[in-house]
């Protein structure tokens, strides 16, 4: 079996929703200290719905494919639903990632949460810090169990 699924290759070669949103309502930036990859996510929110999502990823192909898929999965959805997005769901939607690349999908989950947290903070919207524990902590290390 090929190392990467056709879906990973598709989203890597033709990533959806690449770019920036100039007047974004929330911007999240996360990185993985080990590989040095960085992901930036922009969201536009109207009545609790993510009306637009864009991303910039400076990283590996799996990180690009994961962020592309993540934006597709949350665009047009309520924030509450986007917050449920897990790296496992992203990886599954991509028909799987190699074990040593699962952390790339973790970046996507964290970037989404980080952008929403930024939106909540900017608008003084109260939130449950439990929900954001991974992006509020030092980043990444909490998810190490996802790796090989
Ligand atoms: Fe680190 Fe892909 S190798 S995000």
Backbone and ligand atoms as CSV (ligand in chain L), in Angstrom:
chain,resi,resn,atom,element,x,y,z
A,1,UNK,N,N,0.842,-1.193,0.000
A,1,UNK,CA,C,0.000,0.000,0.000
A,1,UNK,C,C,0.883,1.251,0.000
A,2,UNK,N,N,0.450,2.225,-0.735
A,2,UNK,CA,C,1.222,3.468,-0.775
A,2,UNK,C,C,1.247,4.095,0.614
A,3,UNK,N,N,2.315,4.831,0.874
A,3,UNK,CA,C,2.458,5.473,2.180
A,3,UNK,C,C,1.333,6.474,2.425
A,4,UNK,N,N,0.973,7.193,1.380
A,4,UNK,CA,C,-0.076,8.215,1.517
A,4,UNK,C,C,-1.288,7.846,0.676
A,5,UNK,N,N,-2.468,8.100,1.242
A,5,UNK,CA,C,-3.702,7.798,0.521
A,5,UNK,C,C,-3.886,8.787,-0.636
A,6,UNK,N,N,-4.765,8.424,-1.548
A,6,UNK,CA,C,-5.060,9.308,-2.680
A,6,UNK,C,C,-5.608,10.641,-2.175
A,7,UNK,N,N,-6.362,10.580,-1.079
A,7,UNK,CA,C,-6.946,11.817,-0.540
A,7,UNK,C,C,-5.877,12.742,0.021
A,8,UNK,N,N,-4.912,12.149,0.707
A,8,UNK,CA,C,-3.808,12.970,1.227
A,8,UNK,C,C,-3.093,13.646,0.062
A,9,UNK,N,N,-2.798,12.863,-0.976
A,9,UNK,CA,C,-2.080,13.414,-2.132
A,9,UNK,C,C,-2.900,14.503,-2.809
A,10,UNK,N,N,-4.208,14.275,-2.905
A,10,UNK,CA,C,-5.083,15.265,-3.539
A,10,UNK,C,C,-5.074,16.581,-2.754
A,11,UNK,N,N,-5.260,16.475,-1.434
A,11,UNK,CA,C,-5.303,17.705,-0.612
A,11,UNK,C,C,-3.926,18.361,-0.489
A,12,UNK,N,N,-2.887,17.563,-0.665
A,12,UNK,CA,C,-1.541,18.133,-0.643
A,12,UNK,C,C,-1.275,18.893,-1.946
A,13,UNK,N,N,-1.663,18.277,-3.064
A,13,UNK,CA,C,-1.386,18.907,-4.366
A,13,UNK,C,C,-2.364,20.032,-4.688
A,14,UNK,N,N,-3.615,19.881,-4.238
A,14,UNK,CA,C,-4.636,20.906,-4.509
A,14,UNK,C,C,-5.304,21.326,-3.207
A,15,UNK,N,N,-4.551,21.949,-2.327
A,15,UNK,CA,C,-5.158,22.289,-1.035
A,15,UNK,C,C,-6.317,23.271,-1.185
A,16,UNK,N,N,-7.379,23.007,-0.421
A,16,UNK,CA,C,-8.563,23.884,-0.446
A,16,UNK,C,C,-8.390,24.990,0.605
A,17,UNK,N,N,-8.958,26.112,0.300
A,17,UNK,CA,C,-9.032,27.226,1.271
A,17,UNK,C,C,-7.661,27.753,1.723
A,18,UNK,N,N,-6.722,27.772,0.798
A,18,UNK,CA,C,-5.413,28.340,1.135
A,18,UNK,C,C,-5.486,29.857,1.056
A,19,UNK,N,N,-4.824,30.526,1.966
A,19,UNK,CA,C,-4.737,31.981,1.902
A,19,UNK,C,C,-5.002,32.614,3.244
A,20,UNK,N,N,-5.219,33.918,3.197
A,20,UNK,CA,C,-5.521,34.617,4.446
A,20,UNK,C,C,-6.859,35.339,4.309
A,21,UNK,N,N,-7.494,35.585,5.427
A,21,UNK,CA,C,-8.704,36.417,5.445
A,21,UNK,C,C,-8.269,37.743,6.069
A,22,UNK,N,N,-8.299,38.798,5.274
A,22,UNK,CA,C,-7.779,40.100,5.729
A,22,UNK,C,C,-8.419,40.564,7.032
A,23,UNK,N,N,-9.749,40.563,7.077
A,23,UNK,CA,C,-10.438,41.056,8.277
A,23,UNK,C,C,-11.040,39.892,9.066
A,24,UNK,N,N,-10.191,38.913,9.326
A,24,UNK,CA,C,-10.658,37.702,10.011
A,24,UNK,C,C,-11.191,38.033,11.409
A,25,UNK,N,N,-12.165,37.258,11.840
A,25,UNK,CA,C,-12.696,37.431,13.197
A,25,UNK,C,C,-11.837,36.698,14.217
A,26,UNK,N,N,-11.096,35.719,13.738
A,26,UNK,CA,C,-10.197,34.989,14.627
A,26,UNK,C,C,-9.027,34.439,13.834
A,27,UNK,N,N,-7.853,34.492,14.435
A,27,UNK,CA,C,-6.662,33.945,13.786
A,27,UNK,C,C,-5.943,33.069,14.801
A,28,UNK,N,N,-5.582,31.881,14.383
A,28,UNK,CA,C,-4.862,30.986,15.283
A,28,UNK,C,C,-3.572,30.534,14.638
A,29,UNK,N,N,-2.535,30.511,15.423
A,29,UNK,CA,C,-1.266,30.021,14.884
A,29,UNK,C,C,-0.701,28.998,15.847
A,30,UNK,N,N,-0.366,27.861,15.315
A,30,UNK,CA,C,0.208,26.819,16.152
A,30,UNK,C,C,1.429,26.234,15.456
A,31,UNK,N,N,2.267,25.630,16.234
A,31,UNK,CA,C,3.457,25.031,15.649
A,31,UNK,C,C,3.838,23.781,16.407
A,32,UNK,N,N,4.630,22.981,15.766
A,32,UNK,CA,C,5.156,21.791,16.431
A,32,UNK,C,C,6.646,22.005,16.633
A,33,UNK,N,N,7.048,22.027,17.882
A,33,UNK,CA,C,8.441,22.352,18.204
A,33,UNK,C,C,9.412,21.344,17.611
A,34,UNK,N,N,8.956,20.093,17.496
A,34,UNK,CA,C,9.886,19.050,17.042
A,34,UNK,C,C,10.206,19.163,15.565
A,35,UNK,N,N,9.164,19.317,14.737
A,35,UNK,CA,C,9.428,19.357,13.293
A,35,UNK,C,C,9.541,20.781,12.783
A,36,UNK,N,N,9.106,21.754,13.595
A,36,UNK,CA,C,9.228,23.156,13.199
A,36,UNK,C,C,8.129,23.639,12.273
A,37,UNK,N,N,7.140,22.786,12.005
A,37,UNK,CA,C,6.063,23.184,11.097
A,37,UNK,C,C,5.100,24.155,11.784
A,38,UNK,N,N,4.579,25.078,10.990
A,38,UNK,CA,C,3.681,26.110,11.532
A,38,UNK,C,C,2.404,26.153,10.701
A,39,UNK,N,N,1.272,26.310,11.397
A,39,UNK,CA,C,-0.014,26.380,10.720
A,39,UNK,C,C,-0.768,27.598,11.232
A,40,UNK,N,N,-1.302,28.362,10.307
A,40,UNK,CA,C,-2.055,29.550,10.672
A,40,UNK,C,C,-3.462,29.423,10.100
A,41,UNK,N,N,-4.459,29.644,10.940
A,41,UNK,CA,C,-5.854,29.454,10.523
A,41,UNK,C,C,-6.625,30.749,10.739
A,42,UNK,N,N,-7.420,31.123,9.731
A,42,UNK,CA,C,-8.223,32.353,9.792
A,42,UNK,C,C,-9.704,31.971,9.723
A,43,UNK,N,N,-10.510,32.590,10.575
A,43,UNK,CA,C,-11.949,32.300,10.513
A,43,UNK,C,C,-12.766,33.579,10.438
A,44,UNK,N,N,-13.891,33.461,9.776
A,44,UNK,CA,C,-14.885,34.520,9.700
A,44,UNK,C,C,-16.130,33.937,10.351
A,45,UNK,N,N,-16.735,34.678,11.269
A,45,UNK,CA,C,-17.873,34.141,12.022
A,45,UNK,C,C,-19.097,35.049,11.869
A,46,UNK,N,N,-20.221,34.431,11.584
A,46,UNK,CA,C,-21.486,35.168,11.561
A,46,UNK,C,C,-22.530,34.339,12.281
A,47,UNK,N,N,-23.138,34.930,13.297
A,47,UNK,CA,C,-24.162,34.234,14.084
A,47,UNK,C,C,-23.718,32.850,14.527
A,48,UNK,N,N,-22.484,32.768,14.963
A,48,UNK,CA,C,-21.986,31.494,15.483
A,48,UNK,C,C,-21.607,30.484,14.421
A,49,UNK,N,N,-21.691,30.893,13.149
A,49,UNK,CA,C,-21.349,29.972,12.052
A,49,UNK,C,C,-20.017,30.404,11.429
A,50,UNK,N,N,-19.201,29.437,11.111
A,50,UNK,CA,C,-17.924,29.732,10.440
A,50,UNK,C,C,-18.209,29.913,8.948
A,51,UNK,N,N,-18.398,31.155,8.557
A,51,UNK,CA,C,-18.789,31.409,7.167
A,51,UNK,C,C,-17.604,31.309,6.218
A,52,UNK,N,N,-16.409,31.517,6.741
A,52,UNK,CA,C,-15.228,31.363,5.888
A,52,UNK,C,C,-14.048,30.885,6.736
A,53,UNK,N,N,-13.221,30.077,6.133
A,53,UNK,CA,C,-12.031,29.547,6.807
A,53,UNK,C,C,-10.896,29.493,5.787
A,54,UNK,N,N,-9.750,29.999,6.176
A,54,UNK,CA,C,-8.587,29.891,5.293
A,54,UNK,C,C,-7.358,29.522,6.121
A,55,UNK,N,N,-6.357,29.003,5.447
A,55,UNK,CA,C,-5.160,28.629,6.198
A,55,UNK,C,C,-3.887,28.869,5.404
A,56,UNK,N,N,-2.816,29.016,6.160
A,56,UNK,CA,C,-1.471,29.015,5.589
A,56,UNK,C,C,-0.691,27.993,6.402
A,57,UNK,N,N,-0.062,27.084,5.731
A,57,UNK,CA,C,0.740,26.083,6.439
A,57,UNK,C,C,2.152,26.059,5.886
A,58,UNK,N,N,3.089,26.259,6.781
A,58,UNK,CA,C,4.488,26.161,6.409
A,58,UNK,C,C,4.967,24.853,6.999
A,59,UNK,N,N,4.824,23.812,6.225
A,59,UNK,CA,C,5.172,22.527,6.800
A,59,UNK,C,C,5.102,21.420,5.778
A,60,UNK,N,N,5.037,20.221,6.286
A,60,UNK,CA,C,5.102,19.037,5.440
A,60,UNK,C,C,3.800,18.822,4.661
A,61,UNK,N,N,3.840,17.893,3.734
A,61,UNK,CA,C,2.673,17.584,2.921
A,61,UNK,C,C,1.485,17.126,3.741
A,62,UNK,N,N,1.739,16.332,4.789
A,62,UNK,CA,C,0.637,15.854,5.632
A,62,UNK,C,C,0.002,16.998,6.392
A,63,UNK,N,N,0.807,17.972,6.782
A,63,UNK,CA,C,0.257,19.132,7.496
A,63,UNK,C,C,-0.602,19.962,6.548
A,64,UNK,N,N,-0.150,20.094,5.315
A,64,UNK,CA,C,-0.937,20.851,4.325
A,64,UNK,C,C,-2.249,20.111,4.039
A,65,UNK,N,N,-2.164,18.806,3.822
A,65,UNK,CA,C,-3.368,18.023,3.556
A,65,UNK,C,C,-4.318,18.056,4.755
A,66,UNK,N,N,-3.767,17.991,5.965
A,66,UNK,CA,C,-4.606,18.012,7.179
A,66,UNK,C,C,-5.301,19.353,7.339
A,67,UNK,N,N,-4.588,20.432,7.088
A,67,UNK,CA,C,-5.238,21.728,7.262
A,67,UNK,C,C,-6.282,21.953,6.186
A,68,UNK,N,N,-5.977,21.511,4.972
A,68,UNK,CA,C,-6.955,21.634,3.890
A,68,UNK,C,C,-8.234,20.868,4.246
A,69,UNK,N,N,-8.081,19.632,4.676
A,69,UNK,CA,C,-9.245,18.815,5.037
A,69,UNK,C,C,-9.986,19.427,6.219
A,70,UNK,N,N,-9.243,19.919,7.204
A,70,UNK,CA,C,-9.889,20.502,8.391
A,70,UNK,C,C,-10.747,21.702,7.993
A,71,UNK,N,N,-10.249,22.539,7.096
A,71,UNK,CA,C,-11.052,23.707,6.700
A,71,UNK,C,C,-12.326,23.255,5.996
A,72,UNK,N,N,-12.212,22.212,5.181
A,72,UNK,CA,C,-13.399,21.696,4.490
A,72,UNK,C,C,-14.424,21.158,5.492
A,73,UNK,N,N,-13.919,20.575,6.561
A,73,UNK,CA,C,-14.813,19.929,7.529
A,73,UNK,C,C,-15.531,20.938,8.425
A,74,UNK,N,N,-14.962,22.131,8.586
A,74,UNK,CA,C,-15.599,23.083,9.521
A,74,UNK,C,C,-16.266,24.262,8.823
A,75,UNK,N,N,-15.949,24.475,7.572
A,75,UNK,CA,C,-16.519,25.618,6.861
A,75,UNK,C,C,-18.037,25.476,6.761
A,76,UNK,N,N,-18.749,26.546,7.155
A,76,UNK,CA,C,-20.214,26.520,7.102
A,76,UNK,C,C,-20.845,25.876,8.323
A,77,UNK,N,N,-20.009,25.430,9.244
A,77,UNK,CA,C,-20.518,24.726,10.438
A,77,UNK,C,C,-20.553,25.681,11.633
A,78,UNK,N,N,-21.406,25.369,12.622
A,78,UNK,CA,C,-21.390,26.167,13.854
A,78,UNK,C,C,-20.060,25.981,14.597
A,79,UNK,N,N,-19.687,27.012,15.340
A,79,UNK,CA,C,-18.448,26.942,16.123
A,79,UNK,C,C,-18.461,25.716,17.034
A,80,UNK,N,N,-19.620,25.463,17.643
A,80,UNK,CA,C,-19.705,24.339,18.579
A,80,UNK,C,C,-19.300,23.029,17.910
A,81,UNK,N,N,-19.655,22.902,16.647
A,81,UNK,CA,C,-19.303,21.677,15.912
A,81,UNK,C,C,-17.808,21.666,15.561
A,82,UNK,N,N,-17.304,22.834,15.161
A,82,UNK,CA,C,-15.889,22.928,14.789
A,82,UNK,C,C,-14.999,22.580,15.975
A,83,UNK,N,N,-15.475,22.920,17.164
A,83,UNK,CA,C,-14.678,22.631,18.360
A,83,UNK,C,C,-14.599,21.139,18.652
A,84,UNK,N,N,-15.514,20.375,18.062
A,84,UNK,CA,C,-15.501,18.917,18.261
A,84,UNK,C,C,-14.527,18.227,17.308
A,85,UNK,N,N,-14.020,18.979,16.346
A,85,UNK,CA,C,-13.138,18.366,15.350
A,85,UNK,C,C,-11.869,17.826,16.020
A,86,UNK,N,N,-11.626,16.564,15.800
A,86,UNK,CA,C,-10.438,15.958,16.396
A,86,UNK,C,C,-9.427,15.629,15.305
A,87,UNK,N,N,-8.194,15.478,15.711
A,87,UNK,CA,C,-7.182,15.115,14.724
A,87,UNK,C,C,-7.485,13.735,14.139
A,88,UNK,N,N,-8.108,12.892,14.934
A,88,UNK,CA,C,-8.456,11.550,14.430
A,88,UNK,C,C,-9.460,11.661,13.298
A,89,UNK,N,N,-10.450,12.551,13.469
A,89,UNK,CA,C,-11.467,12.728,12.428
A,89,UNK,C,C,-10.818,13.260,11.152
A,90,UNK,N,N,-9.870,14.174,11.301
A,90,UNK,CA,C,-9.169,14.726,10.127
A,90,UNK,C,C,-8.385,13.618,9.432
A,91,UNK,N,N,-7.661,12.840,10.227
A,91,UNK,CA,C,-6.857,11.759,9.647
A,91,UNK,C,C,-7.750,10.721,8.966
A,92,UNK,N,N,-8.894,10.423,9.582
A,92,UNK,CA,C,-9.814,9.451,8.988
A,92,UNK,C,C,-10.383,9.974,7.676
A,93,UNK,N,N,-10.724,11.264,7.682
A,93,UNK,CA,C,-11.286,11.859,6.462
A,93,UNK,C,C,-10.273,11.822,5.329
A,94,UNK,N,N,-9.000,11.778,5.689
A,94,UNK,CA,C,-7.935,11.687,4.672
A,94,UNK,C,C,-7.622,10.227,4.329
A,95,UNK,N,N,-8.450,9.319,4.819
A,95,UNK,CA,C,-8.211,7.877,4.643
A,95,UNK,C,C,-6.914,7.444,5.302
A,96,UNK,N,N,-6.601,8.116,6.389
A,96,UNK,CA,C,-5.458,7.701,7.205
A,96,UNK,C,C,-4.175,8.454,6.905
A,97,UNK,N,N,-3.349,8.512,7.942
A,97,UNK,CA,C,-1.999,9.079,7.810
A,97,UNK,C,C,-1.043,8.059,8.416
A,98,UNK,N,N,0.183,8.008,7.931
A,98,UNK,CA,C,1.151,7.107,8.571
A,98,UNK,C,C,1.320,7.516,10.040
A,99,UNK,N,N,1.610,6.559,10.900
A,99,UNK,CA,C,1.682,6.825,12.342
A,99,UNK,C,C,2.610,7.997,12.672
A,100,UNK,N,N,3.735,8.058,11.983
A,100,UNK,CA,C,4.682,9.120,12.316
A,100,UNK,C,C,4.243,10.477,11.766
A,101,UNK,N,N,3.091,10.494,11.085
A,101,UNK,CA,C,2.574,11.752,10.548
A,101,UNK,C,C,1.273,12.176,11.233
A,102,UNK,N,N,0.865,11.424,12.239
A,102,UNK,CA,C,-0.385,11.784,12.921
A,102,UNK,C,C,-0.285,13.147,13.595
A,103,UNK,N,N,0.911,13.504,14.027
A,103,UNK,CA,C,1.040,14.805,14.702
A,103,UNK,C,C,0.718,15.962,13.758
A,104,UNK,N,N,0.803,15.726,12.465
A,104,UNK,CA,C,0.470,16.779,11.496
A,104,UNK,C,C,-1.024,17.095,11.576
A,105,UNK,N,N,-1.847,16.066,11.795
A,105,UNK,CA,C,-3.291,16.305,11.916
A,105,UNK,C,C,-3.613,16.955,13.263
A,106,UNK,N,N,-2.765,16.724,14.261
A,106,UNK,CA,C,-2.942,17.384,15.559
A,106,UNK,C,C,-2.796,18.896,15.387
A,107,UNK,N,N,-1.858,19.284,14.542
A,107,UNK,CA,C,-1.677,20.719,14.279
A,107,UNK,C,C,-2.970,21.326,13.741
A,108,UNK,N,N,-3.649,20.601,12.861
A,108,UNK,CA,C,-4.886,21.120,12.266
A,108,UNK,C,C,-5.956,21.309,13.342
A,109,UNK,N,N,-6.106,20.310,14.198
A,109,UNK,CA,C,-7.089,20.415,15.297
A,109,UNK,C,C,-6.761,21.623,16.166
A,110,UNK,N,N,-5.501,21.780,16.494
A,110,UNK,CA,C,-5.100,22.884,17.373
A,110,UNK,C,C,-5.247,24.242,16.698
A,111,UNK,N,N,-4.986,24.294,15.403
A,111,UNK,CA,C,-5.104,25.572,14.686
A,111,UNK,C,C,-6.556,26.042,14.681
A,112,UNK,N,N,-7.479,25.102,14.481
A,112,UNK,CA,C,-8.908,25.448,14.504
A,112,UNK,C,C,-9.280,25.973,15.891
A,113,UNK,N,N,-8.872,25.254,16.921
A,113,UNK,CA,C,-9.197,25.673,18.288
A,113,UNK,C,C,-8.574,27.020,18.610
A,114,UNK,N,N,-7.362,27.215,18.166
A,114,UNK,CA,C,-6.651,28.450,18.452
A,114,UNK,C,C,-7.344,29.646,17.794
A,115,UNK,N,N,-7.832,29.477,16.572
A,115,UNK,CA,C,-8.539,30.561,15.873
A,115,UNK,C,C,-9.854,30.880,16.591
A,116,UNK,N,N,-10.544,29.848,17.044
A,116,UNK,CA,C,-11.815,30.063,17.755
A,116,UNK,C,C,-11.550,30.737,19.102
A,117,UNK,N,N,-10.506,30.317,19.770
A,117,UNK,CA,C,-10.141,30.932,21.046
A,117,UNK,C,C,-9.835,32.423,20.839
A,118,UNK,N,N,-9.148,32.727,19.771
A,118,UNK,CA,C,-8.830,34.122,19.447
A,118,UNK,C,C,-10.123,34.916,19.220
A,119,UNK,N,N,-11.062,34.311,18.518
A,119,UNK,CA,C,-12.360,34.960,18.271
A,119,UNK,C,C,-13.082,35.212,19.598
A,120,UNK,N,N,-13.119,34.216,20.443
A,120,UNK,CA,C,-13.784,34.360,21.748
A,120,UNK,C,C,-13.115,35.466,22.569
A,121,UNK,N,N,-11.802,35.464,22.567
A,121,UNK,CA,C,-11.059,36.433,23.377
A,121,UNK,C,C,-11.302,37.858,22.874
A,122,UNK,N,N,-11.211,38.040,21.562
A,122,UNK,CA,C,-11.390,39.376,20.979
A,122,UNK,C,C,-12.792,39.925,21.246
A,123,UNK,N,N,-13.759,39.028,21.329
A,123,UNK,CA,C,-15.151,39.470,21.485
A,123,UNK,C,C,-15.664,39.316,22.913
A,124,UNK,N,N,-14.734,39.058,23.834
A,124,UNK,CA,C,-15.102,38.892,25.247
A,124,UNK,C,C,-16.212,37.870,25.437
A,125,UNK,N,N,-16.147,36.811,24.666
A,125,UNK,CA,C,-17.141,35.737,24.807
A,125,UNK,C,C,-16.592,34.740,25.825
A,126,UNK,N,N,-17.370,34.468,26.873
A,126,UNK,CA,C,-16.869,33.514,27.862
A,126,UNK,C,C,-16.733,32.112,27.263
A,127,UNK,N,N,-15.722,31.393,27.691
A,127,UNK,CA,C,-15.528,30.035,27.175
A,127,UNK,C,C,-15.043,29.133,28.296
A,128,UNK,N,N,-15.173,27.868,28.044
A,128,UNK,CA,C,-14.748,26.854,28.995
A,128,UNK,C,C,-13.283,26.521,28.696
A,129,UNK,N,N,-12.388,26.873,29.610
A,129,UNK,CA,C,-10.969,26.679,29.317
A,129,UNK,C,C,-10.610,25.201,29.149
A,130,UNK,N,N,-11.448,24.313,29.706
A,130,UNK,CA,C,-11.241,22.878,29.518
A,130,UNK,C,C,-11.237,22.520,28.028
A,131,UNK,N,N,-12.126,23.196,27.326
A,131,UNK,CA,C,-12.300,22.949,25.901
A,131,UNK,C,C,-11.033,23.298,25.106
A,132,UNK,N,N,-10.258,24.215,25.664
A,132,UNK,CA,C,-9.086,24.706,24.936
A,132,UNK,C,C,-7.791,24.309,25.627
A,133,UNK,N,N,-7.859,23.257,26.409
A,133,UNK,CA,C,-6.687,22.988,27.241
A,133,UNK,C,C,-5.411,22.736,26.422
A,134,UNK,N,N,-5.583,22.180,25.247
A,134,UNK,CA,C,-4.378,21.896,24.459
A,134,UNK,C,C,-3.760,23.153,23.870
A,135,UNK,N,N,-4.589,24.096,23.445
A,135,UNK,CA,C,-3.992,25.309,22.885
A,135,UNK,C,C,-3.599,26.287,23.979
A,136,UNK,N,N,-4.189,26.130,25.160
A,136,UNK,CA,C,-3.815,27.016,26.266
A,136,UNK,C,C,-2.531,26.545,26.939
A,137,UNK,N,N,-2.238,25.286,26.810
A,137,UNK,CA,C,-1.006,24.774,27.414
A,137,UNK,C,C,0.169,25.084,26.511
A,138,UNK,N,N,1.297,24.545,26.824
A,138,UNK,CA,C,2.511,24.917,26.080
A,138,UNK,C,C,2.510,24.461,24.631
A,139,UNK,N,N,1.419,23.812,24.198
A,139,UNK,CA,C,1.286,23.347,22.812
A,139,UNK,C,C,1.932,21.988,22.550
A,140,UNK,N,N,1.151,21.209,21.864
A,140,UNK,CA,C,1.723,20.007,21.250
A,140,UNK,C,C,2.058,18.860,22.171
A,141,UNK,N,N,2.801,19.142,23.202
A,141,UNK,CA,C,3.353,18.034,23.991
A,141,UNK,C,C,2.252,17.140,24.570
A,142,UNK,N,N,1.075,17.710,24.833
A,142,UNK,CA,C,-0.026,16.929,25.384
A,142,UNK,C,C,-0.467,15.816,24.436
A,143,UNK,N,N,-0.134,15.994,23.182
A,143,UNK,CA,C,-0.634,15.040,22.195
A,143,UNK,C,C,0.413,14.008,21.791
A,144,UNK,N,N,1.475,13.968,22.531
A,144,UNK,CA,C,2.578,13.100,22.129
A,144,UNK,C,C,2.135,11.636,22.021
A,145,UNK,N,N,1.102,11.294,22.789
A,145,UNK,CA,C,0.672,9.899,22.721
A,145,UNK,C,C,0.128,9.538,21.334
A,146,UNK,N,N,-0.171,10.554,20.526
A,146,UNK,CA,C,-0.659,10.296,19.176
A,146,UNK,C,C,0.462,9.806,18.273
A,147,UNK,N,N,1.684,10.061,18.701
A,147,UNK,CA,C,2.799,9.685,17.830
A,147,UNK,C,C,3.252,8.259,18.113
A,148,UNK,N,N,4.120,7.801,17.291
A,148,UNK,CA,C,4.636,6.441,17.440
A,148,UNK,C,C,5.381,6.277,18.747
L,1,LIG,FE1,FE,5.441,18.108,11.534
L,1,LIG,FE2,FE,4.095,17.300,9.458
L,1,LIG,S1,S,6.144,16.749,9.947
L,1,LIG,S2,S,3.493,18.794,10.896
